[in-house]
Structure formats: C-alpha cells, structure tokens
Amino acid sequence: MVVTARRVLGAQPSVVQIVPLTSTVRGFASEVEVAPDDFNGVTMRSAAQCQEVRAVAVSRIERTVGNVGPTVLTQIRDLVGLTLDTPIN
C-alpha cells in the first residue's frame, strides 16, 4: 500500500514509500487490520504491516488495486509515524 504524501506523488518521484499488506493477521500493535470492502481491493481480512515501511521504485508498481479510504489510511499513517518516532499529529 502506497503511503507517500500526495504532494510528493504530484512531483512524480522515482520511488515511493509502501506498507505491505499480508493475509496473515498476527494482531501485532504495529499492524492495522484491513477488512475487505467494495473499494479497497482486499479479498480477505488483511493487516497493513506498519513496522515494514520501505521504499520501492515506481516502475515496480503495475496497477492500482483499490483504496483503503481515509479512516484506515489515517490509522496506518499515524502508526507509521509512531513506529518511526515521527508522529504526524
């Protein structure tokens, strides 16, 4: 899941930051659960692994699958900020 700020995406970067999703939900405090819905493209209960944030080349992104929506995205961004000790709020 791409978590790079929209203002950075507008500059057409060569790399973006992502948080991987997994269908193995462990219940770690560093995960945000993502339930399937009609918009997010997730087919089964999944977890965003906020402790695994990494950079990937834009060229590796083949397509958009869905959108988790503002509530889940805020939870993920907040947890990434806490994990990196750079809280957004």
Secondary structure as GFF3:
##gff-version 3
##sequence-region A 1 89
A	DSSP	alpha_helix	6	9	.	.	.	ID=ss1
A	DSSP	beta_strand	15	18	.	.	.	ID=ss2
A	DSSP	beta_strand	21	22	.	.	.	ID=ss3
A	DSSP	beta_strand	31	34	.	.	.	ID=ss4
A	DSSP	beta_strand	46	49	.	.	.	ID=ss5
A	DSSP	three_ten_helix	50	52	.	.	.	ID=ss6
A	DSSP	beta_strand	54	57	.	.	.	ID=ss7
A	DSSP	three_ten_helix	58	60	.	.	.	ID=ss8
A	DSSP	alpha_helix	69	83	.	.	.	ID=ss9
###
